[in-house]
Structures are given as structure tokens and as C-alpha cells.
Amino acid sequence: MREISFFQHQMKNKSVLFILGIFLVGIFVAHPAYAQEVSQNLSAVGQAAGLGTTGLYTIIARIIKVFFGILAAVALVLIIFAGYKWMTAAGDEKQIDEAKNILKNGVIGLVIISLSFAITQFVMSKLTGATGINLKGGSFAGEETTPAYLAGYSGASAMGSVIQWHEPVRDAKNVSRGSIIQVKFRFPIDSSSLIDAKSKDTKFDGKVALSGPLKEGSILIYPTALGEAEALKANQVWVTMVDDDTNTTFVFDPIPFLGSASANTNYTVKFSSDVKRLQPAGASAFSSFSGGYFWQFVVGTELDLTPPKLVSIVPVAGGTYDRNVTIQLTFSEPLNLASAVGLFDPSKTNKKFENISAKRADGSIVPGSWSAGDGFNVIEFTTLDECATNSCGQKVFCLPAGQTLEVRAKSGVLAKNAAGVIENAQIDVKLGYTGVVDGSNNALDGGGKNGQTPWLSRGNPQGSPADDFFMNFTTTNATKTTAPEVISLEPKFYANVGSDPAMNEKTPVSATFDSVLKVTTLGDVALNAKVPKAQAGYWKAAENIKVTINKVEQTVTKLVIDHVPFAKNSAYAVAIPSSVQDVYQNCFLPSGGLQCTPDASLKQYSCCNGVAGGETCEKLNYGAK
């Protein structure tokens, strides 16, 4: 795949050599003592008192680590002292015997330390298993391939390689008690590994489970302080696979409200290795991550009753655009994808998604699919009408030529009280997702034509069709073919790896383009580590911003990659492949911009390490600057 790579960056470790030597003893003699720290078990009392969120078991584990580390360091000092005493004995038999005894005792001490830690690890693992409180996604000691800086991450690099995005995001604060949980995988998932296919309530399309109760053991949702034993029961979570023919996105809707009305509650969501890929059949989605994947967020005390609104749309209402433009709707908050993503294809009986649509002047719906980008607040439309091929050989799909089209996003059916009065903006879930709703199932406040009269200003929510959003634009007979380019990179690009003085382990990584991107094509953008153990969980977000190019203000897309803290003294690189497209479906080719200017006529399609080259970056440079 053709690509551009940047941010080949080495995090520097400035530890003193002596201190490093002492730590190496702990790694090689009792390395489990320096394994992954886990903050999964939080104290409810501590939360209420504002004294922090570290649980008692984690504190005990840390004390044990420090204790064994000190013992290992003492043993090393004894061994070094014995060696020094022996080498300086000058034939003195008494001093040699003393050195031998010290050396023997030091070795015995190391054996005892190792056995003691093994016994401690065994006891702790059995204790945590019996109580339902898990110190880690796997074991107390952790795994050698998981660096300690990924505190609380079992299979942290699954975020990016297995899971593309999830909501709520990791460490989110003040999450609504009525929030749903949504996950988008990077590859198709066997829905029957998440949905109970044997339940009488499960709905099917052929043999494919579309919605139903949670399959027991596939995912746990529980208050962190209470542990896995208090996870929601399978019949307390309704699971829906987003029916867009990708089998990648799932919505988990807890039937009881999360948390408490009196105090904030930390929650953990944990996937097990029982979640299966669609192909190869039966293969675990987390085969490379034995601990599965989990993350945490904090649920507040309130219910979110604020409806989602449209904040921007491409094309602009009333404008004229080349027919290969992508319709892009950006909402004020993440949506429930079961209500906002789907396929309209008249040739398929069960593919008649109409919550969002593009219609011709005669009222007929343009066939195509509505997809979500990372963040779940951007929805994009791609037609089924293949009209061209871009410079990367990818198919380009077009809207009807020379026509005025209407884009409409439907609001939902609003809940009413016993007197028939609308109490809030929540959808009536008994009627299903008949309109667009947000992550707390609040129906869309569309505001009518061009979103000009939202109900928040009118004070009169009515639901569909009064609260739909709709607008019109016109297409030409032409297609636009200009490729997008990068105009800004942060941190600055290093052809050879070096340290950026302004860079630290938490600095976000970003790339700003010269045009608006099709955000649903950003899934293959990757944050790579030189060595597997330094892999970092990461998530991507795209925002449209105003910049001035050649003295003209334009709207462009800025791609931001946030991540867990980088490991010190480790090298990282970001790869932006040619599968990335702008809203006109032009691919990132040539991958020009700040690094180099490839020449397609010379079969130079990529920027690798600052040099124009072939179709892919075969090797990333990680040497010293």
C-alpha cells in the first residue's frame, strides 16, 4: 500500500547509569516485580472522599514489587562485594573462604526471593480469582511483552489493530447514566459470539443474528470497584449489530441505567477472547492479546436529555458540486450507530435504511451506504454508482449528475408521559430506531430546512417530520480529481530519529491536509512502534478547521492521533496510507507535501523516511539523529 510515514521519533531516557543497573537487577532476577501496574480495582470510599481511585489490591501489589525489588538489589550488592573480596584476597585463604560464604548466601538469597515471589503470585492470583477482583486482564505478574507504562491495559495495542473506535472513550468523564456502549472493529465479527443466538427474542437476517440479549461471557460491563462478579447480566444488555453489510460495529444498550444518582461511578468494559472473527471461522478477535481488551470511564449522576444537532454539512446548502462529492454530516455528539448507519439498496429486501437519505427531485432515494467515522459523530454517504477510478486504482462512486438532491436526516419518535405530553427528547425504544438518536438515545433536533429552527430555541420538540433536518444542493456532470496533500505535521518530521525538545510521552500527533477528508477512510492510519512491547493504544479524531492557503481561507481536515503515554527510549512512526481520501474520493497520491514530492511517472508513489520511493515503505529508519 502506498503511504507517507512521519514522526519517526525516539523518546529519550536520561536515567543515571548506576540507577539503571539497579533496576536491571529487578528485571533479570525478579522481573515480575516490574510488570504491568493495574488500576482496575478502585475504591468506592476513595472516590466518594476524593482521595484517589487506586484500589487496595493494587496498593498491595505495588508494595510487594518495591519489597522484592529492594531484596534483589541487596542480593546483587552482596554478590558484587563477594567478588571484590575474592579478587583482592591475594591468596589469603581466610578472606577467600569469607568471600565464598558471602557469594553462596547471596545466591541462596536470590533463589529464595524468586520462590517467594512465585508463591506470592500464585496466592494472589487464586485470591483475586475467588473474590472476582482482577488485578489485571490476565495475571498478577503481567506479561513480558506488556510494558509497565501501559498501566491498566491488557492487550492495549488492540486499540488500533483490533478495535478501531469505541464510545465512551477511554477515561471519559461524566458519562450519562443512560449512555450506550458502542464498538467498531477493524474486521468482520461473528455476531453470534456477542448476541445470544439461542434467545427467543433474538432477531435474525437469515442465519445472522442482528439483535438480541448479550451472549454470556463475551463482554463484561461492571462498576470497577465491585469487580466482575457484579457485571450486568446477559439479559440486562441488548446488543444490536449495525446492519451495514460490514459486520464490524455493535451497540450495547444496558437496560438499567448505569451508575448512581448520588455519586460518580467508575465503570469497566471488558471483552473476552470468546469474541470471534467472521473469517477464519472460530478464530478469536483477540488471538494476539490473551487478556482480551478492556477500558474504563466514569459515569456521572445525571441523565443526558440534550438532543444531538447538526453542526456542519458537506456540501453546503444551495451550492453546486462535482458529482463525486461525498455527503458528510457532522453532529454535535456521537450518535447511536444503529440509528444512523445503514444501506439503502432496492435490490436487497432487508436493506432499506431511510433514517438518513439522499433523494432526487422526484422523491426517489439514491442507493448507497451511510457510514460512520472514528468518533461516531460524522456520518458519510457513498453511492452504489461506480463512475470512475482514482489515481490509486480505487473505485469512485458518484451522485446523479446534473440534479438537485435533498439530504434528509429524520428525527425520532419522542417519549410522552401518561397525559400524552412530551417530557423529554428521548426516543420511544419500543418503536425501534425510526430516526437518528445520540449515544443516550435522544432524538435528533434537526431544525427543519437547513437546520435553521432548532427546537431548543422554539421550546417545542415534535419529532419527525417537524424536527427533521433537510437541505438541497446541485450536482454537475463533472468529477473533481485533485489529490489531497499534507500541509502541516506535528511533531516535526525527522528523516532520522531524534528527540524533539517539545515532545513528551503524551503529546498528540497530528497531520493537517489541504482539503476536507472523507473521514471514513482514516481507519488504516497507524501509529507504529519499533518493538512490539512498546506498542501503544491509540485513537484518531478528525476535525474540520479554517486555514489560510495562498491568502484564501479554506476549510480543511486536521487528523489528530491521541494515545496512551509512549514508552521512554522507544521509537514510533505514523503511517498515512494512500487509502486515505478526500471528500471527492481522491486518494492520497502522490503523497506529497512537507517530506518530498513523488513523481508518478517515475513510479514514485510514497514518501518513506523523507525520500520519494515505490509503492510502500519497506523499512522505517529508527537510527540516532
C-alpha positions, -999 to 999 in steps of 0.1 A, spaced: 0 0 0 14 34 -9 19 56 21 35 85 38 54 80 71 63 106 96 71 111 133 99 86 134 108 97 169 129 83 197 118 91 233 150 96 254 157 81 288 180 102 309 184 78 338 218 77 356 238 46 348 240 34 383 203 36 389 197 18 356 219 -10 368 199 -14 400 166 -16 380 181 -42 356 187 -65 386 150 -64 393 142 -71 356 165 -101 353 162 -116 387 127 -109 397 112 -93 365 76 -100 375 80 -73 402 83 -48 375 54 -60 354 23 -40 344 6 -19 371 -32 -21 371 -56 5 384 -87 -15 375 -98 -20 411 -108 14 425 -121 21 460 -156 33 462 -149 51 495 -119 68 480 -140 80 451 -166 95 473 -140 111 495 -120 124 466 -89 105 478 -80 89 445 -90 59 426 -62 33 434 -77 1 449 -63 -17 479 -52 -47 459 -32 -25 436 -15 -8 465 -6 -42 480 8 -53 446 29 -21 444 43 -27 479 52 -62 470 70 -50 439 91 -25 459 98 -51 486 112 -77 462 130 -51 442 149 -40 473 157 -76 482 170 -82 446 192 -51 448 206 -62 482 214 -96 468 233 -80 439 253 -58 462 263 -89 482 274 -108 451 294 -79 438 310 -75 473 319 -112 474 335 -110 440 355 -79 450 366 -96 483 377 -127 465 397 -109 438 415 -88 464 423 -117 487 459 -121 473 460 -157 484 446 -151 519 426 -184 525 405 -169 553 394 -140 531 387 -164 502 365 -186 524 346 -155 537 340 -144 500 328 -179 491 303 -178 520 290 -144 511 286 -155 475 269 -187 485 245 -168 507 238 -142 480 229 -169 455 207 -187 481 190 -154 488 182 -149 451 167 -184 449 146 -176 480 135 -143 466 124 -159 433 105 -187 450 89 -163 474 76 -141 446 63 -172 427 44 -183 458 30 -148 463 20 -145 427 2 -179 429 -17 -169 462 -27 -135 448 -40 -149 416 -61 -175 434 -73 -149 459 -83 -124 432 -100 -152 412 -120 -163 442 -132 -128 450 -140 -117 415 -115 -88 418 -90 -89 389 -57 -72 393 -51 -74 356 -67 -86 324 -46 -117 328 -23 -125 358 -8 -106 387 27 -107 373 18 -95 338 35 -105 306 69 -97 293 56 -82 261 34 -57 280 54 -26 291 48 -12 326 38 22 313 6 8 299 -10 8 333 -44 -9 332 -40 -22 296 -45 -59 289 -38 -61 252 -35 -23 250 -24 -24 214 -57 -40 205 -69 -4 203 -59 3 167 -52 -32 155 -84 -50 166 -107 -22 177 -109 9 156 -130 31 179 -153 28 209 -177 50 229 -175 61 256 -138 66 250 -111 55 275 -111 76 307 -142 96 297 -157 117 325 -193 124 334 -207 99 310 -245 99 310 -263 73 331 -284 65 300 -254 60 278 -250 31 254 -216 14 246 -205 11 210 -176 -6 194 -163 -6 159 -139 -34 150 -113 -33 122 -126 -66 107 -159 -85 105 -171 -102 137 -193 -132 141 -224 -116 156 -234 -148 174 -203 -145 196 -217 -113 210 -255 -119 206 -273 -148 222 -284 -167 191 -305 -191 212 -327 -165 228 -363 -164 217 -360 -126 215 -331 -125 191 -338 -111 156 -322 -127 125 -315 -120 89 -311 -155 75 -287 -171 100 -271 -138 110 -281 -125 145 -289 -88 141 -300 -80 177 -308 -97 209 -296 -102 245 -259 -103 252 -241 -137 249 -229 -145 283 -191 -143 288 -184 -122 257 -183 -88 273 -185 -76 309 -198 -42 320 -194 -35 357 -187 -9 384 -149 -12 387 -149 -11 425 -173 -40 427 -154 -63 403 -165 -87 376 -189 -105 399 -212 -75 397 -212 -73 359 -246 -67 342 -263 -100 334 -267 -111 299 -304 -103 298 -297 -68 310 -278 -58 279 -295 -55 244 -270 -59 216 -275 -47 180 -252 -53 151 -252 -22 129 -267 -36 96 -245 -20 70 -230 -52 55 -197 -48 73 -203 -69 105 -179 -46 123 -200 -23 146 -220 -33 176 -242 -13 200 -246 -25 236 -276 -9 253 -278 -15 291 -314 -19 302 -309 -5 337 -293 30 339 -256 29 347 -242 43 379 -259 62 407 -279 94 411 -259 103 442 -222 96 433 -199 93 403 -192 56 394 -161 42 376 -171 15 351 -150 -11 333 -159 -27 300 -140 -59 292 -140 -80 261 -130 -117 264 -112 -139 239 -146 -155 232 -153 -127 207 -148 -144 173 -139 -132 139 -162 -139 110 -132 -153 90 -115 -175 97 -145 -190 114 -140 -196 151 -108 -175 154 -107 -152 184 -107 -115 176 -81 -111 204 -59 -140 195 -28 -119 199 -40 -104 232 -46 -132 257 -61 -108 282 -87 -96 258 -93 -58 259 -108 -35 285 -112 2 292 -127 24 319 -148 55 321 -166 75 348 -204 76 348 -219 108 363 -251 113 383 -273 128 356 -292 115 326 -284 132 292 -316 146 278 -300 170 253 -307 162 217 -280 159 190 -278 186 163 -260 190 130 -231 214 133 -218 212 97 -225 196 63 -207 190 31 -219 200 5 -231 234 17 -268 240 13 -277 256 -20 -242 250 -35 -232 233 -67 -206 205 -65 -190 179 -88 -208 147 -87 -181 126 -69 -185 146 -37 -192 127 -5 -221 139 16 -207 144 51 -228 152 81 -211 163 113 -232 161 145 -227 178 179 -220 145 197 -216 107 190 -246 90 175 -262 57 182 -249 40 150 -278 15 149 -299 46 141 -276 65 118 -257 39 98 -271 16 71 -275 6 35 -303 15 11 -303 -10 -18 -336 -16 -36 -322 -49 -49 -320 -63 -13 -351 -69 6 -338 -61 41 -315 -32 31 -339 -2 31 -322 22 56 -340 55 54 -332 74 87 -308 94 66 -313 97 28 -304 115 -4 -334 120 -27 -338 131 -63 -363 157 -73 -389 130 -80 -386 118 -44 -368 85 -52 -339 76 -28 -304 74 -42 -290 39 -34 -259 39 -12 -245 34 22 -242 57 53 -211 50 73 -196 65 105 -161 78 110 -140 75 142 -156 94 169 -191 83 158 -202 119 152 -195 121 115 -217 102 90 -209 99 53 -228 88 22 -213 67 -6 -235 58 -36 -236 24 -54 -230 41 -88 -194 35 -98 -184 62 -121 -145 65 -122 -112 52 -109 -89 74 -89 -51 76 -93 -46 47 -68 -68 24 -87 -97 27 -62 -133 29 -73 -150 63 -72 -188 65 -67 -209 93 -80 -242 110 -72 -267 115 -100 -253 141 -125 -269 175 -131 -296 171 -105 -309 189 -74 -308 165 -44 -323 167 -10 -304 153 21 -327 145 50 -319 132 85 -350 121 103 -357 128 140 -372 101 162 -404 93 179 -404 112 212 -414 98 246 -446 110 262 -459 108 297 -493 93 308 -510 126 299 -497 125 263 -473 154 269 -437 151 256 -415 151 287 -381 149 271 -362 143 239 -358 105 243 -369 81 216 -396 56 223 -374 25 221 -404 2 218 -409 15 182 -372 9 173 -348 33 157 -371 51 133 -349 82 134 -314 95 143 -306 94 180 -274 100 201 -255 78 224 -281 83 251 -310 76 227 -321 113 225 -338 120 192 -323 144 166 -331 181 169 -328 187 131 -342 222 130 -361 219 97 -348 233 65 -310 239 67 -313 234 105 -325 270 109 -352 265 136 -340 240 163 -365 230 189 -342 242 217 -349 277 206 -386 270 198 -391 251 230 -414 227 212 -399 193 203 -422 174 180 -402 146 165 -403 136 128 -411 151 104 -412 186 120 -378 181 136 -361 165 106 -330 182 91 -331 187 53 -313 207 27 -307 208 -11 -277 211 -33 -270 206 -70 -245 183 -88 -226 190 -120 -217 165 -148 -180 166 -139 -158 149 -114 -130 165 -93 -96 148 -94 -72 169 -73 -53 148 -48 -51 159 -12 -17 168 4 -3 173 38 5 209 48 14 205 84 28 178 107 32 177 144 56 168 159 81 179 132 92 152 108 126 136 114 142 117 85 165 102 111 152 96 145 159 123 171 143 139 201 121 169 198 126 191 229 89 200 229 79 163 227 68 142 257 52 109 261 17 124 260 20 148 231 -7 142 204 3 135 168 -14 154 140 -14 159 103 -33 188 86 -44 184 49 -51 210 23 -87 198 18 -116 182 36 -111 144 40 -135 116 38 -132 106 75 -144 70 70 -112 63 51 -89 71 80 -92 36 96 -58 24 81 -38 53 96 -15 36 120 8 45 149 36 20 148 63 12 174 97 -1 166 94 -30 190 62 -49 198 64 -44 236 63 -6 231 30 -7 212 6 20 224 -31 21 223 -43 50 202 -74 66 188 -80 90 160 -102 120 155 -107 143 125 -119 179 128 -126 204 100 -108 237 107 -103 270 89 -68 277 75 -54 303 50 -38 288 19 -24 312 -7 -41 340 11 -75 323 8 -94 310 38 -104 273 33 -119 245 53 -96 216 57 -93 185 79 -69 180 107 -62 144 117 -53 140 154 -39 108 169 -41 106 206 -26 78 225 -16 63 259 18 75 271 47 65 249 74 43 264 107 61 271 136 54 248 113 38 222 109 48 185 75 55 169 63 63 134 29 73 119 19 59 85 -8 76 64 -16 52 36 -29 60 1 -63 46 11 -70 79 28 -93 100 6 -107 135 4 -145 141 1 -142 138 -37 -127 103 -32 -93 113 -45 -66 92 -28 -35 104 -11 -13 101 -42 12 114 -49 18 115 -11 33 149 -14 37 177 10 63 185 36 85 155 31 91 151 -6 74 153 -40 68 118 -55 66 115 -93 40 90 -105 57 90 -140 88 76 -123 67 51 -103 74 71 -71 42 70 -51 53 73 -15 73 93 10 94 70 31 119 85 56 117 117 37 126 102 3 103 96 -27 101 59 -34 80 29 -46 46 17 -36 52 12 1 77 20 29 96 -13 32 117 -1 61 114 27 87 146 43 99 150 44 137 187 53 140 200 81 161 197 116 147 
